[in-house]
Amino acid sequence: MLASKDIFAGLVGRVRGGEDAGALAAELAGLLTPEEKLGLLDGDTPFWEGMRVMVLEGYVTTPVPMGEVARLGIPGVQFVDGPRGICVGHSTAFPVSMARGATWDAALEARVGTAIGLEGRAQGGTLFAGVCINLPRHPAWGRAQETYGEDPLLLGTMGAALVDGVQHNLMACAKHYATNSMENARFSVDVIIDDEALHHYFLPHFRQVVEAGACSIMSAYNSVNGEWAGQSEEMLTGILRDRWGFTGFTMTDFIWGMRDPVASLRAGQDIEAPFAQQRAVALAEALDSGAASWDDVERSCRRILSTQLRFFAGIDDVVPPLDVVAGPDHAALAREVAATSMVLLKNEQTQGAATLPLAAAELSSLAVLGRLADMPNTGDHGSSDVRAPYVVTALDGLRAALPGARIVHDDGSDPDAAAGAAADADAAVVVVGYTAMDEGEWVGGDILGRDDLWALYPDPADAADQSVADALREVARSGGSVVGGESAGGDRASLRLRADDVALIRAVAARQPRTVVAIVAAGAVLIEEWKDEVPAILVAWYSGMEGGNALADVLLGRVDAAGRLPFSVPTSEEHLPWFDRDATAITYDKWFGQRLLDRLGEPAAFPLGFGLSYTSFVVEPLATLRSAADPAHAEVRVRVHNTGQRPGRHVVQLYAHDAEGARHLVGFAPVTVAAGGSEEIAIGAELSRIGTWDAAACTAIVPRSAVEIEISAYSGDPAAIRVTAPGA
């Protein structure tokens, strides 16, 4: 007979032997006491102790336990966060998700997921909650850096790839379900949205990660059509389980993620995260009175346990060693991803030749300028923060790459002095953009003390609890953000660069003809006011701990400029959806991003999918096929020729039009081609993206007629090749 602490492991073995995880979860639940069952439904840490550590000392510095039952060997949810790496310890800081979206490379993202999973498991985690796939309806959204782009297909494909990689070692949790793309107002705003916009634009990527096997879904703070997402029966059960067939467990966003512990249980919310909070106070009494049902408790227990049984049955029993964390292989991967992500927006000639790449052999001196040039700047300081063991800045990377050159650094605080330094060099790199002070996760101090949210906290039980409560009240009175310091993060107040950045760019460009501007940001930056004054512009992103080395790799042409924009960049704020970062209600519709620009007839400054290369490509169509059994899927086969003198990487993008004439991304694939060589690839085209909405069936009807597909380098590419997918 197994010792009780080995019971969970024994059941995992039986699942591996072919027994049903659901049936074994019911068996395991039968061994739990009533108190242990309720303990599965929230966090294990007492609320005020958890708040003391998380708010006053640091976010998730060690895995956060939820539903661990040591008596039976149940590991529970040992929560670690992301998405740019593991937030505990000193883990590898990869480029932010938006940068990884700019790679358009699902296989590369799966490799990132594998590395993240290894590092999280090595440090005691069992669940990674860093699969953020919210659609950034407006580029001012403060947490745009945590997601992959403005298109549902790109979001879903990259999110599914991250799930695939992570789940070799950790359960993956996708978030924030759903319509979460406002930061400052997320604890108050009601998103009003019709079925077509919701199901056809804001939810397909969540369905894609569910179908990819994600173990968990985290609900959002905001409400959707009048109901808080964390306790919406329609969202948590009607759509997620009844329509999509999700079998994993759900969990709330932290602390303020639901408003009613009983209603949330009934609606299908399995875990209140991350501490023993509302449910610890209210559920036992509600069950005794009949206000809550033990059937709902049992249902959630079985979901939580069966998910863990299936997951642990599918992974290797050997825990990775700690030396995998931020080891050389993962550092090299971070550098590869960062270099692949960087998007070359402009590359005009200087003195008869393309400005980039810079010829290292011809550079005797280089000016590296700007307040961000020597700043470790990997993204915001919220739940996605990674405490990397080191960060290679732009200045560090260029110094290491050009050991024989004179590298001059100036922070740009005096534009004239910086311009003088640039004039005396062979070329200048100006690093501009944002930091965690400008965009990112935001929890205003007033949130901690707001009456409706304070009501969600249990009463302090003793003097120690009261001291924490008093400290939180003081933080609330101070204002600002408790994430990253006073006034840090939040939705962006402007989509343009700071005035001092623009002044620096102009001053340097006036004195140095070979000026390269590297923009550090997460979302669209409007650059119309100065873009014609410089010959080369590169989007460098928040590029992780190896970002400076990667920037040098791209600027010096050691790798191709290979990134492609995962969003469109308008020429004016007037061409964007209405946005008020303090709104209490907002209507979302299907018009945003590139398709809104197309509808308005306004050319993008840089369209979705745009990016230049150091070489040139010709795409030759070979065949277009369509499955009669699955009319929603087509396949386009092409041969990509590199017609330049250097190796390069191209992203072939497929677009098609819906019945209203709107263009949609329906497929994509990256390909690396040797100089003068060619590669043949097959690209799937998901024609459900252009389906006609059927309100009665609440689904998009895929056209069975022939569909014209554009083989493009970016959305609206005038050189696109048009092929026809036959009727089904």
Long-range contacts (C-beta under 8 A, 24 or more apart in sequence): 4-71, 4-72, 4-73, 5-70, 5-71, 5-72, 5-73, 6-73, 7-31, 7-72, 7-73, 8-72, 8-73, 8-74, 8-75, 8-308, 8-309, 8-312, 9-73, 11-309, 12-309, 12-312, 12-313, 13-313, 15-309, 15-310, 15-313, 16-313, 21-306, 21-309, 21-310, 21-313, 22-302, 22-306, 24-306, 24-309, 25-301, 25-302, 25-303, 25-305, 25-306, 25-309, 26-302, 28-72, 28-74, 28-305, 28-309, 29-298, 29-301, 29-302, 29-305, 31-72, 32-69, 32-72, 32-301, 36-69, 36-71, 37-297, 37-298, 37-301, 38-279, 38-280, 38-283, 38-284, 38-297, 39-67, 39-69, 40-67, 40-69, 40-76, 40-271, 40-300, 40-301, 40-304, 40-305, 41-67, 41-265, 41-270, 41-271, 41-272, 41-279, 41-283, 41-297, 41-300, 41-301, 41-304, 42-66, 42-67, 42-271, 42-272, 42-273, 42-275, 42-276, 42-277, 42-278, 42-279, 42-280, 43-271, 43-272, 43-273, 43-274, 43-275, 43-276, 43-277, 44-68, 44-76, 44-276, 45-274, 45-275, 45-276, 46-275, 46-276, 47-275, 47-276, 47-277, 47-280, 47-457, 47-458, 48-458, 48-460, 48-461, 48-464, 48-465, 48-468, 48-469, 49-275, 49-464, 49-465, 49-468, 50-274, 50-275, 50-276, 51-255, 51-275, 51-457, 51-468, 51-472, 52-468, 52-471, 54-274, 55-448, 55-472, 55-475, 55-482, 56-468, 56-471, 56-475, 59-87, 59-382, 59-383, 59-385, 59-483, 60-87, 60-88, 60-383, 61-87, 61-88, 62-88, 62-124, 63-88, 63-123, 63-124, 63-125, 63-126, 64-273, 64-274, 66-251, 66-271, 66-273, 66-274, 67-271, 67-304, 74-305, 74-308, 75-126, 75-308, 75-312, 76-126, 76-308, 77-126, 77-127, 77-171, 77-251, 77-271, 77-304, 78-124, 78-125, 78-126, 78-127, 79-125, 79-127, 79-129, 79-273, 79-274, 80-120, 80-123, 80-125, 80-127, 80-128, 80-129, 80-170, 81-128, 81-129, 81-130, 81-383, 81-384, 82-116, 82-128, 82-129, 82-130, 82-131, 82-132, 82-384, 82-386, 83-130, 83-131, 83-132, 83-146, 83-162, 83-384, 84-130, 84-145, 84-146, 84-378, 84-379, 84-384, 84-386, 84-542, 84-544, 85-116, 85-119, 85-386, 85-388, 85-544, 86-116, 86-119, 86-120, 86-123, 86-125, 86-128, 86-325, 86-386, 87-383, 87-384, 87-385, 87-386, 87-387, 88-120, 88-123, 88-124, 88-125, 89-119, 89-123, 89-325, 89-387, 90-325, 90-326, 90-387, 90-388, 90-389, 91-119, 91-120, 91-123, 91-325, 91-326, 91-386, 91-387, 91-388, 92-116, 92-119, 92-325, 92-326, 92-330, 92-331, 92-333, 92-334, 92-386, 92-388, 92-544, 92-545, 93-334, 93-378, 93-386, 93-388, 93-391, 93-544, 93-545, 94-333, 94-334, 94-337, 94-338, 94-386, 94-544, 95-334, 95-337, 95-338, 95-341, 95-541, 95-542, 95-543, 95-544, 95-547, 96-145, 96-146, 96-378, 96-379, 96-384, 96-522, 96-541, 96-542, 96-544, 97-132, 97-145, 97-146, 97-147, 97-148, 97-158, 98-144, 98-145, 98-146, 98-147, 98-148, 98-149, 98-522, 98-523, 98-541, 98-566, 99-337, 99-338, 99-341, 99-342, 99-541, 99-542, 99-543, 99-544, 99-563, 100-148, 100-158, 100-337, 100-341, 101-147, 101-148, 101-149, 101-154, 101-155, 101-158, 101-566, 102-149, 102-341, 102-342, 102-343, 102-539, 102-541, 102-563, 102-564, 102-565, 102-566, 102-611, 103-337, 103-340, 103-341, 103-562, 103-563, 103-670, 104-154, 104-564, 104-566, 104-609, 104-651, 104-653, 104-668, 104-669, 104-670, 105-340, 105-670, 106-157, 106-158, 106-160, 106-161, 107-161, 108-336, 108-337, 108-340, 109-158, 109-161, 109-162, 109-165, 110-161, 110-162, 110-164, 110-165, 111-165, 111-333, 112-162, 112-165, 112-333, 112-337, 113-161, 113-162, 113-163, 113-164, 113-165, 113-166, 113-167, 113-172, 114-165, 114-166, 114-168, 114-169, 115-165, 115-329, 115-330, 115-333, 116-162, 116-165, 116-166, 116-170, 117-165, 117-166, 117-167, 117-168, 117-169, 117-170, 118-168, 118-169, 118-320, 118-324, 118-330, 119-320, 119-324, 119-325, 119-326, 119-330, 120-166, 120-169, 120-170, 121-169, 121-170, 121-319, 121-320, 122-319, 122-320, 122-321, 122-322, 122-324, 122-325, 123-322, 123-325, 125-170, 126-170, 126-171, 126-308, 127-170, 127-171, 127-172, 127-173, 127-215, 127-216, 128-166, 128-170, 128-171, 128-172, 128-173, 129-173, 129-175, 129-216, 129-218, 129-251, 130-162, 130-166, 130-173, 130-384, 131-159, 131-162, 131-163, 131-166, 131-172, 131-173, 131-174, 131-175, 131-209, 131-214, 132-174, 132-175, 132-176, 132-384, 133-158, 133-159, 133-174, 133-175, 133-205, 133-206, 133-209, 134-175, 134-176, 134-178, 134-179, 134-180, 134-181, 134-220, 135-181, 135-201, 135-202, 135-205, 135-592, 136-181, 136-523, 136-567, 137-181, 137-577, 137-579, 137-588, 137-592, 137-593, 138-181, 138-576, 138-577, 138-579, 138-592, 139-492, 139-495, 139-523, 139-524, 139-567, 139-576, 140-491, 140-492, 140-493, 140-495, 140-523, 140-579, 140-581, 141-181, 141-182, 141-183, 141-491, 141-492, 141-523, 142-183, 142-184, 142-380, 142-439, 142-440, 142-441, 142-442, 142-489, 142-490, 142-491, 142-492, 143-183, 143-380, 143-382, 143-384, 143-439, 143-440, 143-441, 144-439, 144-522, 144-523, 145-379, 145-380, 145-384, 145-439, 145-440, 145-522, 145-523, 145-542, 146-384, 148-566, 149-566, 149-567, 149-608, 150-566, 150-567, 150-568, 150-592, 150-593, 150-594, 150-608, 151-566, 151-567, 151-593, 151-594, 151-608, 151-665, 152-201, 152-202, 152-204, 152-205, 152-689, 153-204, 153-205, 153-664, 153-665, 153-666, 153-667, 153-668, 153-686, 153-689, 154-566, 154-665, 154-668, 155-205, 156-204, 156-205, 156-206, 156-207, 156-208, 156-209, 157-208, 157-668, 159-205, 159-208, 159-209, 159-212, 160-208, 160-209, 160-211, 160-212, 163-209, 163-212, 163-213, 163-214, 164-212, 164-213, 167-213, 167-214, 167-215, 167-311, 167-314, 167-315, 168-315, 168-316, 169-315, 169-320, 171-215, 171-216, 171-307, 171-308, 171-311, 172-209, 172-214, 172-215, 172-216, 173-214, 173-215, 173-216, 173-217, 173-218, 173-251, 174-206, 174-209, 174-210, 174-214, 174-216, 174-217, 174-218, 175-217, 175-218, 175-220, 175-253, 176-218, 176-219, 176-220, 176-221, 176-229, 176-253, 177-206, 177-217, 177-218, 177-219, 177-220, 177-229, 177-235, 177-240, 178-202, 178-203, 178-206, 178-220, 178-224, 178-229, 178-235, 179-220, 179-222, 179-224, 179-229, 179-588, 180-220, 180-221, 180-222, 180-229, 182-222, 182-491, 182-579, 182-581, 182-583, 182-586, 183-440, 183-441, 183-442, 183-489, 183-490, 183-491, 183-581, 184-442, 184-444, 184-490, 184-491, 184-581, 184-582, 185-222, 185-580, 185-581, 185-582, 185-583, 185-584, 186-220, 186-221, 186-222, 187-221, 187-222, 187-256, 187-447, 187-450, 187-453, 188-222, 188-584, 189-222, 189-223, 189-583, 189-584, 189-585, 189-586, 190-222, 190-223, 190-224, 190-225, 190-226, 190-584, 190-585, 190-586, 191-222, 191-223, 191-224, 191-225, 191-586, 191-587, 191-588, 192-225, 192-585, 192-586, 192-587, 192-588, 193-224, 193-225, 193-587, 193-588, 193-589, 194-589, 195-693, 195-695, 195-698, 196-590, 196-693, 196-695, 197-588, 197-589, 197-590, 198-224, 198-588, 199-698, 199-699, 199-700, 200-590, 200-691, 200-693, 200-700, 201-590, 202-588, 203-239, 204-688, 204-689, 207-244, 210-240, 210-244, 210-245, 210-246, 211-244, 214-248, 215-248, 215-249, 215-307, 215-311, 216-248, 216-249, 216-250, 216-251, 216-307, 217-246, 217-248, 217-250, 217-251, 218-250, 218-251, 218-252, 218-253, 218-257, 218-273, 219-250, 219-251, 219-252, 219-253, 219-257, 219-258, 219-269, 220-253, 220-257, 221-253, 221-256, 221-257, 228-258, 228-259, 228-260, 230-257, 230-258, 230-259, 230-264, 230-269, 231-258, 231-259, 231-260, 231-263, 231-264, 231-267, 231-269, 232-267, 233-266, 233-267, 233-268, 236-267, 236-268, 236-269, 237-267, 237-268, 240-268, 241-268, 247-303, 247-306, 247-307, 248-303, 248-307, 249-300, 249-303, 249-304, 249-307, 254-383, 255-456, 256-447, 256-453, 256-456, 259-456, 261-286, 262-286, 262-291, 262-292, 265-292, 265-293, 265-296, 265-297, 265-300, 266-292, 266-293, 266-296, 269-300, 270-300, 270-303, 270-304, 271-300, 271-304, 276-458, 277-456, 277-457, 277-458, 278-456, 278-458, 280-458, 281-458, 326-388, 326-389, 326-545, 331-545, 331-546, 332-546, 334-544, 334-545, 334-546, 335-546, 335-549, 335-550, 335-553, 336-550, 337-544, 337-550, 338-541, 338-543, 338-544, 338-546, 338-547, 338-549, 338-550, 338-551, 339-550, 339-551, 339-553, 339-554, 339-559, 339-562, 340-559, 340-562, 340-563, 340-649, 341-541, 341-543, 341-563, 342-538, 342-539, 342-540, 342-541, 342-543, 342-550, 342-551, 342-554, 342-561, 342-562, 342-563, 343-538, 343-539, 343-561, 343-563, 343-564, 343-565, 343-610, 343-611, 344-536, 344-537, 344-538, 344-554, 344-561, 344-563, 344-611, 344-612, 344-613, 344-614, 345-531, 345-537, 345-538, 345-539, 345-606, 345-610, 345-611, 345-612, 346-531, 346-534, 346-535, 346-536, 346-537, 346-612, 347-535, 347-536, 347-561, 347-612, 348-535, 348-536, 349-535, 350-513, 350-514, 350-535, 351-513, 351-514, 354-614, 355-514, 355-516, 355-535, 355-536, 356-516, 356-536, 356-538, 356-555, 356-557, 356-561, 356-614, 357-554, 357-555, 357-556, 357-557, 357-561, 357-614, 358-427, 358-514, 358-516, 358-555, 358-556, 358-557, 359-556, 359-557, 360-401, 360-402, 360-405, 360-556, 362-426, 363-402, 363-405, 363-426, 363-427, 364-405, 364-406, 364-426, 365-405, 365-406, 365-407, 365-408, 365-424, 365-425, 365-426, 366-398, 366-402, 366-405, 366-406, 366-407, 366-408, 366-425, 366-426, 366-427, 366-428, 366-429, 367-408, 367-409, 367-410, 367-418, 367-421, 367-422, 367-424, 367-425, 367-427, 367-428, 367-429, 367-508, 367-512, 368-394, 368-395, 368-398, 368-407, 368-408, 368-409, 368-428, 368-429, 368-431, 369-409, 369-410, 369-411, 369-412, 369-418, 369-421, 369-422, 369-428, 369-429, 369-430, 369-431, 369-504, 369-508, 370-411, 370-412, 370-418, 370-430, 370-431, 370-432, 370-501, 370-504, 371-411, 371-412, 371-413, 371-500, 371-501, 372-431, 372-432, 372-433, 372-435, 372-520, 373-409, 373-411, 373-412, 373-429, 373-430, 373-431, 374-409, 374-411, 375-435, 377-435, 377-436, 377-520, 377-542, 378-542, 378-543, 378-544, 378-545, 378-547, 379-436, 379-440, 379-522, 379-542, 380-436, 380-439, 380-440, 380-441, 380-483, 380-484, 380-488, 380-489, 381-436, 381-440, 381-441, 381-483, 381-484, 381-485, 381-488, 381-489, 382-440, 382-441, 382-442, 382-443, 382-483, 382-484, 382-489, 383-441, 384-441, 386-545, 388-544, 388-545, 389-545, 390-545, 391-545, 391-547, 391-548, 392-545, 392-546, 392-547, 392-548, 392-549, 393-547, 393-548, 394-429, 394-431, 394-518, 394-540, 394-547, 394-548, 394-551, 395-548, 396-548, 396-549, 397-547, 397-548, 397-549, 397-550, 397-551, 397-552, 398-429, 398-548, 398-551, 398-552, 398-555, 400-548, 400-549, 400-552, 401-549, 401-552, 401-553, 401-556, 401-558, 402-552, 402-556, 412-500, 412-501, 412-504, 413-500, 415-500, 415-503, 415-504, 415-506, 415-507, 415-508, 416-507, 418-504, 418-507, 418-508, 419-507, 419-508, 419-510, 419-511, 419-512, 420-511, 422-508, 422-511, 422-512, 422-515, 423-511, 423-512, 425-512, 426-514, 427-512, 427-514, 427-515, 427-516, 428-508, 428-512, 428-514, 428-515, 428-516, 429-516, 429-518, 429-555, 430-504, 430-505, 430-508, 430-515, 430-516, 430-517, 430-518, 431-518, 431-520, 431-540, 432-497, 432-498, 432-501, 432-504, 432-505, 432-517, 432-518, 432-519, 432-520, 433-497, 433-501, 433-518, 433-519, 433-520, 433-521, 433-525, 433-540, 434-492, 434-520, 434-521, 434-522, 435-520, 436-484, 436-488, 436-489, 437-484, 437-485, 437-487, 437-488, 437-489, 438-492, 439-489, 439-490, 439-491, 439-492, 439-521, 439-522, 439-523, 440-483, 440-484, 440-488, 440-489, 440-490, 441-483, 441-484, 441-489, 442-481, 442-483, 442-488, 442-489, 442-490, 442-491, 443-481, 443-482, 443-483, 444-479, 444-480, 444-481, 444-482, 445-475, 445-476, 445-477, 445-478, 445-479, 445-480, 445-481, 445-482, 446-476, 446-479, 447-476, 447-482, 448-472, 448-473, 448-475, 448-476, 448-482, 449-473, 449-475, 449-476, 449-477, 450-476, 490-581, 491-579, 491-581, 492-523, 495-523, 495-524, 495-525, 495-526, 495-573, 496-525, 496-526, 496-527, 496-529, 497-525, 497-527, 497-530, 502-529, 502-530, 505-530, 505-533, 505-534, 506-530, 506-533, 509-533, 509-534, 516-555, 518-551, 523-567, 524-567, 524-568, 524-569, 524-570, 525-569, 526-569, 526-570, 526-571, 526-572, 526-573, 526-605, 527-569, 527-605, 528-571, 528-572, 528-605, 531-605, 539-563, 539-565, 557-614, 557-646, 560-613, 560-614, 560-615, 560-646, 560-647, 560-648, 560-649, 561-611, 561-612, 561-613, 561-614, 562-611, 562-613, 562-648, 562-649, 562-651, 562-670, 563-611, 564-609, 564-610, 564-611, 564-651, 564-653, 564-714, 565-606, 565-607, 565-608, 565-609, 565-610, 565-611, 565-714, 566-608, 567-593, 567-594, 567-608, 568-593, 568-594, 568-597, 568-604, 568-606, 568-607, 568-608, 568-715, 569-604, 569-605, 569-606, 569-607, 570-597, 570-602, 570-604, 570-605, 571-602, 571-603, 571-604, 571-605, 572-602, 575-600, 575-602, 594-663, 594-715, 594-716, 595-662, 595-663, 595-664, 598-662, 598-663, 598-715, 598-716, 599-662, 604-715, 604-716, 607-714, 607-715, 607-716, 608-665, 608-714, 608-715, 609-651, 609-653, 609-665, 609-668, 609-712, 609-713, 609-714, 609-715, 610-713, 610-714, 610-715, 611-651, 611-714, 613-644, 613-648, 613-649, 613-650, 614-644, 614-646, 614-648, 615-642, 615-643, 615-644, 615-645, 615-646, 615-647, 615-648, 615-675, 616-642, 616-643, 616-644, 616-648, 617-641, 617-642, 617-643, 617-644, 617-648, 617-650, 617-673, 617-713, 618-643, 619-650, 619-652, 619-711, 619-721, 621-711, 621-721, 621-723, 622-680, 624-709, 624-723, 624-724, 624-725, 624-726, 625-725, 625-726, 626-707, 626-725, 626-726, 626-727, 626-728, 627-728, 628-728, 631-687, 631-702, 631-703, 631-704, 631-728, 632-686, 632-687, 632-688, 632-691, 632-702, 633-684, 633-685, 633-686, 633-687, 634-684, 634-685, 634-687, 634-707, 634-709, 634-725, 635-682, 635-683, 635-684, 635-685, 636-667, 636-682, 636-683, 636-685, 636-709, 636-711, 636-723, 636-725, 637-680, 637-681, 637-682, 637-683, 638-680, 638-681, 638-683, 638-711, 639-678, 639-679, 639-680, 640-671, 640-673, 640-678, 640-679, 640-680, 640-681, 641-673, 641-677, 641-678, 642-673, 642-674, 642-675, 642-676, 642-677, 642-678, 643-676, 644-675, 644-676, 645-675, 645-676, 646-675, 647-672, 647-673, 647-674, 647-675, 648-672, 648-673, 648-675, 649-673, 650-713, 651-713, 652-681, 652-683, 652-711, 652-712, 652-713, 653-711, 653-712, 653-713, 653-714, 653-715, 653-717, 654-683, 654-685, 654-709, 654-710, 654-711, 654-712, 655-709, 655-710, 655-712, 655-715, 655-720, 656-685, 656-687, 656-689, 656-690, 656-707, 656-708, 656-709, 656-710, 657-690, 657-708, 658-689, 658-690, 658-691, 658-692, 659-690, 659-692, 659-703, 663-710, 663-715, 663-716, 664-689, 664-690, 665-689, 665-715, 666-690, 666-709, 685-709, 685-725, 687-725, 704-728
